[in-house]
Amino acid sequence: MRIALCQIVTGPDPKANLELVADGIRRAAEAGADLAVFPEATMACFGVKLGPLAEPLDGPWATEVRRLADEAGIAVVAGMFTPAADGRVTNTLLITGRGLDTSYDKIHLFDAFGFAESDTVAPGAEPVVVELDGTKIGFATCYDIRFPGLYTALADRGAEVIVTSASWGSGEGKREQWELLARARALDSTSWVVACGQADPRSIGREPSGKAPTGIGHSLVATPLGQIHAQLTDSPEVRVVDVDPAAAARTREAIPVLANRRI
């Protein structure tokens, strides 16, 4: 499976961010990718009021992403915000193209490091696994990566690849944590972890303000053995990576941690 990591820096304008999505999808398709993965908050960056920007899954923003995916003939994962029943929004991954049309709502909200995502975002509840060209793919979003149980639950549902979209908060040691957590979750689940984050805004001359997590870059792909298969820098980039989904089955045979669990 050929996967494109579309590491971008989004701003507060969903229409402008669609231009970044269109460019990433075009470049991914030209490189022969089966799946283009965009970060969390692709629709609009954190640090702005999300309520007025949120749209339903059949709204114009998601509809345009679907059109772009269908036109290019590839599957696309992109972070957006949808209205929640309680007046907050939901941090949603749109999953579309190549016969897919579903979504994942972020389960674990980033109430940490002085930021309270739950003030404005309602949590999801259900893990999501889809099948693309015979490969089962699970989904997680940013802070989810700190919770091993979600990744093993996705593997229990058959996921061989776990896409993790993020807008990782900066700070001392945060890059090291990002890399360590991605590799650890790959080992926990004996799955590929495709972790695509927002690039660092400072890499394009935009200085972050406040405590909102706006990205550090360093997207990566970790093998089911926890090795780094590919990694980007802090700047915007579209990197196409080939992964072998069958490696998950081979790893699970060699290191059957899922089967050997006692609790």
C-alpha positions in Angstrom: 0.0 0.0 0.0 1.3 3.4 -1.0 0.4 6.1 1.6 1.0 9.9 1.3 1.8 11.8 4.4 0.5 15.3 3.7 2.1 17.4 6.4 0.7 20.9 6.1 0.2 24.1 8.2 -3.4 25.1 8.2 -4.9 28.5 9.1 -8.2 29.7 10.4 -9.9 29.8 6.9 -11.5 26.5 5.8 -11.7 27.6 2.2 -8.0 28.5 2.1 -7.2 25.2 3.7 -9.1 23.4 1.0 -6.4 24.7 -1.4 -3.8 22.9 0.7 -5.9 19.7 0.6 -6.3 19.9 -3.2 -2.6 20.4 -3.7 -1.8 17.5 -1.4 -4.3 15.2 -3.0 -3.0 16.1 -6.5 0.6 15.4 -5.5 -0.3 12.1 -3.7 -2.2 10.9 -6.8 0.6 11.8 -9.1 2.9 9.7 -7.0 0.6 6.7 -7.2 -0.7 6.8 -3.6 -3.6 4.7 -2.5 -4.3 6.9 0.5 -3.5 10.5 1.4 -3.4 11.3 5.1 -3.8 14.9 6.3 -3.4 16.1 9.9 -6.0 16.8 12.6 -7.5 20.3 12.2 -7.0 20.3 8.4 -10.3 22.2 8.1 -9.1 25.0 10.5 -6.2 25.3 12.9 -6.6 25.3 16.7 -6.6 28.6 18.5 -9.7 30.0 16.8 -13.4 29.7 17.7 -14.3 26.3 16.2 -18.1 26.5 16.7 -18.8 29.0 13.9 -16.6 27.0 11.5 -18.0 23.5 12.2 -20.0 21.8 9.4 -21.8 18.5 9.2 -20.4 15.7 7.2 -22.7 16.5 4.3 -21.7 20.2 4.4 -19.7 22.1 1.7 -16.2 21.5 3.2 -16.5 17.7 3.4 -18.4 17.6 0.1 -15.5 19.3 -1.6 -12.9 16.9 0.0 -15.0 14.0 -1.3 -15.1 15.5 -4.8 -11.3 15.9 -4.8 -10.8 12.4 -3.6 -13.1 10.9 -6.2 -11.6 13.0 -8.9 -8.1 11.8 -8.0 -9.2 8.2 -7.5 -7.6 7.9 -4.0 -8.7 7.6 -0.4 -8.3 10.6 1.8 -8.3 11.2 5.6 -8.6 14.8 6.8 -9.4 16.4 10.1 -12.4 18.6 10.4 -14.9 19.8 13.0 -18.5 18.8 13.0 -21.3 20.2 15.3 -22.1 18.3 18.5 -25.5 17.9 20.0 -24.5 19.8 23.2 -23.4 22.9 21.4 -19.7 22.0 21.3 -18.0 20.5 18.2 -16.6 17.1 17.5 -13.0 16.6 16.4 -13.7 14.4 13.3 -11.6 12.6 10.8 -13.3 12.5 7.4 -12.5 9.2 5.6 -13.5 9.2 2.0 -12.7 8.1 -1.5 -12.1 4.7 -3.2 -15.5 3.5 -2.0 -15.1 4.8 1.6 -17.4 7.3 3.2 -17.3 7.3 6.9 -15.7 9.2 9.8 -14.0 8.8 13.2 -14.7 11.1 16.2 -11.7 11.7 18.5 -12.3 9.8 21.7 -9.6 11.1 24.0 -9.6 14.9 24.4 -6.5 17.0 25.0 -7.0 18.2 28.5 -3.3 18.5 29.3 -0.4 20.8 29.4 -2.7 23.7 30.3 -5.0 23.2 27.3 -8.7 22.1 27.7 -10.0 20.7 24.5 -13.1 19.4 26.2 -14.3 23.0 26.8 -15.2 23.2 23.2 -15.0 19.7 21.9 -17.3 16.7 22.7 -15.7 13.2 22.8 -16.4 10.4 20.4 -17.1 6.9 21.6 -16.5 4.3 19.0 -13.2 2.9 17.4 -13.4 2.8 13.6 -11.8 0.3 11.2 -12.3 0.3 7.4 -11.1 -1.9 4.6 -9.2 -0.4 1.7 -8.1 -2.7 -1.1 -8.1 -5.6 1.2 -6.2 -3.8 4.0 -7.9 -3.0 7.3 -7.1 0.5 8.6 -7.9 1.9 12.0 -8.0 5.6 13.0 -6.8 7.7 15.9 -6.4 11.4 16.5 -3.5 13.1 18.3 -4.0 12.7 22.1 -5.4 9.2 21.4 -1.8 8.1 20.9 -1.2 8.2 24.6 -3.8 5.5 25.2 -2.6 2.0 24.3 -6.0 0.4 24.7 -7.4 2.2 21.7 -4.6 0.8 19.5 -5.0 -2.7 20.7 -8.8 -2.4 20.3 -8.2 -1.4 16.7 -5.9 -4.4 16.2 -8.5 -6.7 17.7 -10.8 -5.4 15.0 -8.3 -6.5 12.4 -6.4 -3.2 11.8 -3.0 -3.8 10.1 -2.4 0.0 9.6 -3.4 2.6 12.2 -3.6 6.2 10.8 -3.0 8.8 13.5 -3.7 12.4 12.5 -2.4 15.1 14.8 -1.8 18.7 15.6 0.8 18.1 18.2 1.5 20.7 20.8 5.0 22.1 21.0 7.2 22.2 24.1 10.2 20.7 25.9 10.5 17.0 25.1 7.3 17.0 23.0 9.0 15.8 19.8 10.6 12.9 21.6 7.3 12.0 23.2 5.6 12.0 19.8 8.2 9.7 18.3 8.3 7.4 21.3 4.5 7.1 21.5 4.1 6.3 17.8 6.7 3.6 18.0 5.3 2.2 21.2 1.7 2.1 19.9 3.1 0.2 16.8 4.6 -2.3 19.2 1.5 -2.5 21.4 -0.7 -3.3 18.4 1.8 -5.0 16.2 0.5 -2.7 13.4 1.9 0.0 11.1 1.4 3.4 12.6 1.1 6.2 10.1 1.3 9.4 12.2 0.7 12.6 10.2 0.8 15.9 12.1 0.6 19.6 11.3 3.9 21.1 10.3 5.5 23.6 12.6 3.9 27.0 11.8 7.3 28.6 12.6 8.8 26.8 9.6 6.7 29.1 7.3 7.3 32.2 9.4 4.1 32.1 11.4 4.6 32.4 15.2 2.1 30.4 17.3 0.4 32.2 20.1 -1.4 31.0 23.2 -1.5 27.3 24.3 -3.3 25.9 21.3 -1.6 22.9 19.8 -0.6 24.0 16.3 1.9 21.3 15.3 5.6 20.5 15.3 5.9 18.4 12.1 8.1 15.3 12.2 5.3 13.0 10.9 6.4 9.4 10.7 5.6 5.9 9.8 6.5 3.2 12.3 6.6 -0.5 11.5 4.8 -3.2 13.5 8.2 -3.8 15.1 8.3 -0.2 16.3 11.1 0.9 13.9 10.9 4.2 12.1 10.2 3.4 8.5 10.1 7.1 7.3 10.1 10.5 9.0 9.6 14.1 7.8 11.2 17.3 9.2 9.3 20.2 10.8 8.3 21.9 7.4 5.4 21.3 5.1 5.9 18.3 2.8 4.1 15.5 1.0 6.0 12.3 1.4 4.9 9.1 -0.2 5.7 5.9 1.7 5.2 2.2 0.7 4.1 -0.1 3.5 3.5 -3.9 3.5 0.3 -4.6 5.4 1.3 -8.3 5.5 4.1 -7.4 7.9 1.5 -7.0 10.6 0.5 -10.7 10.3 4.2 -11.8 10.3 4.9 -9.7 13.4 1.9 -11.0 15.2 3.1 -14.5 14.5 6.6 -13.8 15.8 5.5 -11.6 18.8 1.9 -12.6 19.6 1.4 -9.9 22.3 -2.3 -9.6 21.3 -2.9 -13.3 21.7 -0.8 -13.6 24.9 -2.6 -10.9 26.8 -4.0 -12.0 30.2 -5.6 -8.7 31.3 
